[in-house]
Amino acid sequence: MTQKRRTAQPEQSHDMMRCVVDGAGQLLFVSPALGWALGLNAGVLRGRALSSIVDIILPRGEDKMQSGFYEAVLLRQHRDPVAMSARVDIVDVGADAPYSVVWLDPEGRLQKQKQNDFGTAAREFALFISENQQKAEKAAAQKPDLDYISNTDSELRHFLNLTSDLLGVYRRDMSFVRVNPAFNRVIGYTDAELKMFPFVDLIHADERDHILGVMQKVIHAPEGEEVRIDFECRVRCKDGTFRWVDWVHKVTGEYVYIVGRDVTDIKQHEVALERREQQLSEAQKIGRMGHWYLDATQAVDARSVMEWSDQIYNIFGVEKGNFTPAIGNVSAMLLKRDLRRVYQVFQRAMIRKRDYEVEFALRRPGGELRYVRCEGRCKVNPRTGEKEALFGIMQDITERTRHEKALREAKDAAESAYASKTRFLANMSHELRTPLNAIIGFSEMIQRQLLGPVGNARYLEYVGGIRQSGEHLLDLINDILDMSKIEIGKYELYVEELNVGKIIRLAIHMVEGRAHESQVRLVSDDIPDDIQIMADRRAIMQVLLNLMSNAVKFTKEGGTVDIRCFRELGGVAIVVSDTGIGIPKDKLDVVTLPFEQVSSEFTRNHEGTGLGLAITKDLIELHGGTLDIDSEVGVGTTVTVLLPDRLPESRPAG
C-alpha cells in the first residue's frame, strides 16, 4: 500500500486498518491505524465519500475485483466470502451515521456486510476477523476434500471429452452455450462458429419445420418444469454433408441440455437393408415365390402359426389381415389327395431334422386350383441338438405344372401316333411283301419261259417291266420296314467276325452291273484283306450297297466312284467318293433324315424314297460308328464311315 502523506505511526501499531462505509459510499469510521497509513486524521475522514478521497487500485489482471468491490459497497450485492487486498491512494479528506461493514475476497466477492451503531464498529471488526480466521483454518483442514473434488471434476472433463456422443447446452433462444469435442468433431464447427447461429439451423431443411414444432415443448416449457423430448433428424455438417443424429433434449431452467448419437451408419444399413428387402420382394413376385418360418421350440400342432411373407398370402389367395396362417387353416386348403403325403413329409423332416421338398395342390377360397412347390429346412441348435425352427420357401408352379402336363399329353399322343404309324407300316409291309414276292416270282418264270415260249416278244418286254417294278417296290417296303424297326428299337444286330475287304468286294460286285449300264467306272485298288471287325453282316452289306448305289446313281456318264478302306485308331474307315452332282452345303444336315431328298433337275430323274441315307446312318450308329458327308455341287461327294473293331457293350448282340 502506498500513500501521498504519512504522519507518525500511532503507538498502538497493532491496531487494524479498518473503515466503515455506509450504503451511499460515505466513510462512517476510520481506525487510527488506517488514518496513519493514509497520512490523515481519522476524525477528518468521517462523512466524506470514499470515492472522493481514495482511488482503489487493484493488482494487475484482477479487474473483476474492482467491479466486485463496487458491487458489494455501492450495490449491496452479496457474494461468496474469502479475503481481499488492494492499494489505496489518498485523494482528499472530511461525521457520525449508521455504518456498513464490508469485507471482500480477492475475487471481489462480498464476504460480509452489516449495518450497526458506530460505537460497536471495532468490536464487530474484531469478531469478523476472528470468524474469518476460523473459516480459513477449517478450509485448510478440508483441503484434501477440495483436491478430491478438483480431481473428480478433471476426470469428468476427460470422460466427456472421450465420449463419442454429442453433448451440448443451448439457451431457450436456441443459441449455443457450449458443446463437447465429439460435437465439434462430428459436425465440424468450432465453439465460436456454433455460437453464430441457433441449433435449428443445423437441421436439414426438409425436416426443420417439423423438428422446430417438436422443440417448442422445451423452448417454451414453464419455469421450474423439466421437459424432455426425443427425435431423430439429419444434421448439416460444416463440409456440406448431412449426418443422421438421434437426439435427447431436456430443459432445466434457462438452459436446454442435449445428448446426440451419430446413427448415420445405422441409417445407411437400414436403407441398404430396406433396399435389399424390396429387391427380394420384387424377385419373389417375379418368381411367384415367398418365404415362411415356423417356431419349433414349442409343440407343433394345428394351432401353430407360421410366419409368411406377402407373396405366400398371394399364392394362397388370402388377405394378410383376414387370414391366420395356422397349420390347421393351411391344411384345410390342400386337396385331400395331397394332405396325407404333405403331413408325412413334414413330420419326417421334424423327426429326422433334415431338409425336405414336396409339391401339392390347393384350392383358393374362390375355388381356383393352384399348384405349389414347398422346400423347407429344419434348423437345429448345434449345442443341444434340439430342433428350433422350420423355414423355407413356397413357389407357385401352377403355370409350369400345366405346361408340363400339356407336354406330357402331347408327347404321349405323339408317341401313340408314332407307334400306330410304325405298326401300320410294319403290318402293311408284311401284307405287301407276300403278293409282291408272288408277282416277282411269276414274272421271272414267264420272262425265262420256264413253262414254254411266250408267243409275242412284246409280252416278254412287259413281263420284264413288271418284274423290275416289283423288285423296286419290294426294296422300298424293306427300307420302310427296316426304318420302322430301328425307330422302335426292335432292329436286332446279329454280330459276327467279318473280313471288311471281302464284304466290300462283294458289295462292289453287286453294283457293277448298274455302274456298267451307267458307264461309271468303279475304282477299288486300295482294299486290304487283313482287317477284321465284329459287326452284323446284313447291316454292313446294306450300308455299303446304299452308299455305292447312291454314288453310281448320281454320277454322270464317264464319272468315277472310288472305294477305299484303311485302319483307323480303334476301328476301320470306309470311304466312298464320287464325281457326281454333289450336295448343297445347306442340305448336308437333312439328307440323312427319313424321306428327305435333295431336289434338282438330275435327282428328279432318279427314283428313290429318301430312306437310304437315313437307314445307313442309323445302322452305322447302332454299331457305335459315325457317318460323315463332305460334298461340293458339281464336283462330287465323299462319304466316310468309321466303325469300331467291336460293338459297345450297351449295343445288343445277336
Secondary structure, DSSP 8 states (H G I E B T S, - for coil): ---S------S-TTS---EEE-TTSBEEEE-HHHHHHHTS-HHHHTTSBHHHHEEEE--TT-HHHHHHHHHHHHS-----------EEEE--------EEEEEE-TT--EEEEEEE-GGGHHHHHHHHHHHHHHHHHHHHHTHHHHHHHHHHHHHHHHHHHH--SEEEEEETT-BEEEE-HHHHHHH---HHHHTTSBGGGGB-HHHHHHHHHHHHHHHT--TT--EEEEEEEEEE-TTS-EEEEEEEEEEETTEEEEEEEE-HHHHHHHHHHHHHHHHHHHHHHHTTEEEEEEE-SS--STT-B-EE-HHHHHHHT--TTT---BHHHHHTTB-HHHHHHHHHHHHHHHHHT--EEEEEEEE-TTS-EEEEEEEEEEEE-TTT--EEEEEEEEEE-HHHHHHHHHHHHHHHHHHHHHHHHHHHHHHHHHHHHHHHHHHHHHHHHHHHTTTS--S-HHHHHHHHHHHHHHHHHHHHHHHHHHHHHHHTT-----EEEEEHHHHHHHHHHHHHHHHHHTT-EEE-----S--EEEEEHHHHHHHHHHHHHHHHHTS-TT-EEEEEEEEETTEEEEEEEE-SS---GGGTTTTTSTT-----TTGGGS---S-HHHHHHHHHHHTT-EEEEEEETTTEEEEEEEEESS--TTS---
